[in-house]
C-alpha cells in the first residue's frame, strides 16, 4: 500500500506539473546527447588510433645463413617478450612480392637477384605506448644472435603517441567538464521542479510522513524522468549514427554497453538529483 | 501530557522564550495570547518539535526534546496536529483527497481512509463538499478542511497558530465552534491568537506571553486587560 502510494504519487507528478516534467526530460535528453556524442567521438578517435598503432611494427632483419630451425627458435624467443603481440616470418620471396606490390618495381629485372633478406615482422601489444619501451625492445632484439638489424618508424610512432597523449588529456578535461555540466544542469532542473512543489513536502512533514515517504514520490519521478530522457538521447544517437553509416564510409564504433550506460546514467542522475534536491526541503 | 521545563529559546541573539514552564493536560483547551512577535509560534514549534530549546526540556507524551530521535519526530507529529492561518491545502486535489493525504502518507489502507475521512468531514460540516476543489471553498471552509486533515490521524492535541488570522468574523466564529466541538470530543487544543474579541465568548484557560515570559491569567484579568 505504502509503496504503491509512493509510485502513484511519483507518476502523478507528471500530471501535476507537465511542463516542468517535459523540460526536465528534455534537459536530461539534451545533456546526455551531448555527452554521448562526446563519448562516441573519443571512442572513434581512440579506435582509429588503435588501428593505426596496430600497424606499427618492428622489422627484424635476420641473417640469411640461419637454418629453418634457428629461425623458428628466434621467432619463439622474440615471442617471449611481454611487449610483443605477434611475430611473423617473412621470407625473401614474400618480401619481394610485397615490395613489388607496394612500389611496382621489378627488382629481379634490375638486379638479377633478390636483394631482400629474410625478416621477422614484430607487432606490439596495444598497451605498449611508450617510445622508450619500444626503443628498449628494439635494442634488445638487435643484440640477439642471428639478428642483423632492427628497423622501425621511430618518428611516426613518436608522432602518433605524442598526439594520442595530448588527445587523451584534452578529452579527459573536456569529459570532466561535460559530466559536471550534465550533473549540474540535471540537478538544477530537477530542483526547480521540486521547488515548485515544496508545499506538498511541507504538508507531508506536518502530518507526520517519514523522510523516506516524503522522498519516495520525488525519487520515483526523478528516476522516470532520467529514464525517459536517456531513452530520448539513445533514440537520437541511434538515429544520428545510422544516418552517418548510410551517408558516409564511417562506421561508428561504440564502447561496450554504450546504450545501457546512457540509460543507466540517466536513471542514476534522476535518482541522485531528486534525492538530494528533496533533502534541501527536509528540515529533519 | 505536554510539559515544558525551564525552556529558553534565543533566535538571532534575542531571547524569545525565557525560562518557560508549562503543563497542558489531556483534553484541555488553552489560549495562548500575546502581541505579534511575542513568541507564540516559537512555543508551538517547540511542542511540534520543529524547533528545539537552547536549554530546558519539552516533553510531549512519551517524547522528550532532549532525547527524541530524528526518526521518531514523524510519529510525534501524527499525534500533535498543527494548523496555521495560511491553509496549506493542495490546490490540485479535492477536499476528500486533501484530508485523505494525511492518512495515505502514514500508510493507511483504502477502507480506513474512506471511513475516517468521511467521519472527520462530517465533524467539520464539510461532508457535502467533499468533491469540491479548494478554490471553490470560502476561507472558513478551507480552514475547516485543514482542521479535518489535522484531525484525521486522531491527534491528542491540536496546535492552532492564529487559525482565524485570515478569516472574517463570521468564519472565525465558525472555526472556534469547530475547535470547541473537537475539544468536547477529547482532543486538547492550544490556540495562539490575538483575536481577543473572538475568544471572549469562549472562556478557557488563558496564557499570556510577554517579554519572553509566560503567565497564566484569570478570566477577570483577561476581560479587564482586553477591554
Interface residues (C-beta under 8 A of the other chain):
Chain A: X1 X2 X5 X16 X199 X200 X202 X203 X204 X205 X206 X207 X208 X209 X210 X211 X213 X214 X283 X284
Chain B: X50 X70 X71 X73 X74 X75 X76 X77 X78 X79 X81 X82 X88 X90 X92 X101 X102 X104 X105 X106 X107 X108 X109 X110 X149 X150 X153
